[in-house]
Amino acid sequence: MTISPNPAASHLFNERRAGVLLHPTSLPPDSAIEARAPAQHGNFGAAERFLDFLAEAGFSVWQMLPIGPTHADRSPYQLLSAHAGNSDLIDIGALVKQGWLSDADSARPRPAALALAAAAFFECASDDLELGRRYADFCRDQAHWLDDYALFVALREQYSGAPWHAWPRALRRREPQALADARAALRVRSAVACFEQFVFSEQWRALRAAARRRGIHLFGDMPIFVSHDSADVWASQNLFKLDDEGLPLSVAGVPPDYFSATGQRWGNPLYDWTRMQAQGFAWWLARLRTQLNYFDLIRIDHFRGFEAFWEIPTTAETAIEGHWVAAPGAALLTAFFHFEPELPLVAENLGVITEEVEALRRRFRLPGMLILQFAFDGSARNPYLPHQHDLLEVVYTGTHDNDTTLGWYQSLDDSTRARVDAYLGHSQLAMPWPLVCAAFASVARMAIVPMQDLLGLDGGARMNVPGTGANNWRWRFDWSQLAPDLAPRLRHWLAMYGRLAEDLSG
């Protein structure tokens, strides 16, 4: 593989470094409140303790999945908003410490607890001028998405969770009088939604500051498409390919690939790229600005869709009937880098990748992704094999869409397992450690390992099975799973392979 002649736009690729892939929903319980009222998934309450583990082990990157509010299936790639944070990640215990919630009320179901905290907050903010100013500044600065999102949440609740395209026509079509009436009628619920976003922002800012104190960079994920049932599509219907009823004319997905013989029919509406480009990609730049406020590095999920996207008829049950349609990726990325010349992006270049896609990635000096689990098909020219790696790449043992490395290894046939063992030098270490060390040893500047692999877990800890809708996004770890020697052992390997955080100048 040819080594890129130009450095990456992001300074985070000036040195070798390593990180861990763990979505905050996978954090364990870390408070007495959760002991009384167990949450469905992790939240910011355990984030600082996890940062301590990363720092002790010598990591300098924490990679997450998209952090927005999800639908009932919990998928972070089908969000209710491209800007909002997931209020389920809010640390309820912090609200108790701030005096906005009693111990007893903190054990209530999360929506009720947040509503009570909001009422107490607004009472405090009326007397505390500094707190009131911070809240007013937040609402003003985020009004370009927050006002629509808050009303969207309130309306969705009023209509029992029905998607916006099933609401009364006047609201569907955003008729001014209907919106004004709804804002007046639902002002209390909308205010709670604004409060939740303010608290999320405050807690996120504290988390990011804690990460910086430990020399850890936050690595986020921006899905290329947005959910049809989202505040973004409802508020900007003219920027999507929709019919008069607000339904998609066609939908996004990917053709048959490694993960599915019938492809993946995601169902997202497709962009009206002509209209977006005529507006200078303002919608995209606003979205990018939000992500930069959250993260130090951003992965563009399904980057190949910037060069061409897979368009599927709405009547098709699978993705097989789709076809490729060209997208204005070069123009969009030019607008991105005009906005931020050292834009810290990583391209997710997995799946059906053509030379045109790779040329677009290289033109804008974007690191790509290398998955070691994909490396062992028997060809010495397989681009995922470590001896084929490039400097400007992010190497993974696997991602959230893969099985855990131990689960993957256990599922291999005998001949493939023997090929893996031979390539890795018949290591005396038990799997997944030979593959983890191969990632650390790669010439790729950044190596990321899922937390499940650091804990040596089998396929029962898998985060997601692409193309399926049940039992995904639910895995959580427990502090008891961290062996006492895990952090020292990882620090030893990171030092040996030149990835130790203290050795970095960036």
Secondary structure, DSSP 8 states (H G I E B T S, - for coil): ----SS--SSGGGSS-EEEEE--GGG----SHHHHHS--SS--GGGHHHHHHHHHHHT--EEE----S-B-TT--TTSBS-SS---GGGS-HHHHHHTTSS-HHHHTS-HHHHHHHHHHHHHHHHHH-HHHHHHHHHHHHHTHHHHHHHHHHHHHHHHTTT--GGGS-HHHHTT-HHHHHHHHHHTHHHHHHHHHHHHHHHHHHHHHHHHHHHTT-EEEEEEESS--SSSHHHHHTGGGB-B-TTS-BSEEEEE-S-SS-TT-EEEEEE-B-HHHHHHTTTHHHHHHHHHHHHH-SEEEEETGGGGTEEEEEETT-SSSTT-EEEE--HHHHHHHHHHH-TT--EEE---SS--HHHHHHHHHTT--EEEEGGG--SS-TT-TTSGGG--SSEEEES--TTS--HHHHHHHS-HHHHHHHHHHTT--SS-TTHHHHHHHHHSSSSEEEEEHHHHTT--GGG----TT--SS-S-----GGGS-TTHHHHHHHHHHHTT--GGG---
